[in-house]
Amino acid sequence: MTSKILSLKQPHRSFVIEALKTARQELLYAQRMYNEAIEPELIDYVTYLIKAREIHYIYLLRQARQEGLCLLPNDIELIPE
């Protein structure tokens, strides 16, 4: 798995990994917001936000795979900067 990650050019690889980390953090934040939401309008908003964040995260994972970056979602936080 590591050899495929290192085969990308370093700047592009770093950009993809950073985008995935950010997208994952945004998704986790939206999920925490949902757990704390009380008002019905806020619950509706956060529900849509979570769906949007999930779609974006999945899109980035597919892009990374097409670029030859083989990662599982939990691997992203384990990659050193």
N, C-alpha and C positions, 0 to 999 in steps of 0.2 A: 504494500500500500504506500509506503513512504517513497519508493522510487517514482511512482506516478505523480505524486505531489511535487517532487523536486524537478520533474521534467518540464514544468511550466516555467516561463521566464519569471524571475523573482518579483519585479514590480507588479505584473499582472496577477500572479499568485497571491501576493499580499493584498491586493485590492479585492479579489474574490473572497478571501478569507475574512477580511475586515467587513465586507458587505454582509456576509453570512452571520458573523458575530453580532453585528448591529441589528440585523433582522430578527435574530433569535432573541436578543435582549428586548426588542420592541414587542415581540409576541408574548414573552414571559411577563412583561409589564402590563400588557393589556389583560392577560389572564388574572393577574393580581388585582387589577382595577375591578374586574368582574366580581371577584370574590368579596370585594368591599363595597360594591354598589348597593344602594338602598332604594333610591327613587326609580320608578318604572322607566322613565325617559332615559335615565343614565344607563340602566340595564340594557335597554334597546340599543343605545349608542355603542356601548362596549361590546355587545354581541356582534354588531357589524364590524367594529374595529378588529376584533379577534379574527373574524373570517378574512378580512382584508390582509391582516398581518400573516395569517397562515398561507394565503395564496402567494403573497410576495416571497415568503420564506421558501416555499416549495419551488417557486420559479427560480430562485437563486440556486437552490440545490440542483435542479435540472441543468441550469447553465454551467455550474461547476462540473457536473458529470460530463457534459458535452466537451468541456475543456480538458478532460482527462484527470480532473481532481476527484479522487475517490474517497468520500467521507461519509460517515454516518452522522446524523444530527448531533449526537452527543460528542463526537470527535472534535467538533469545531472549537469548543472551549478548551480542549487539551493541547491545541497547537500553539507552540511558543511564537511570540511576535517576532 
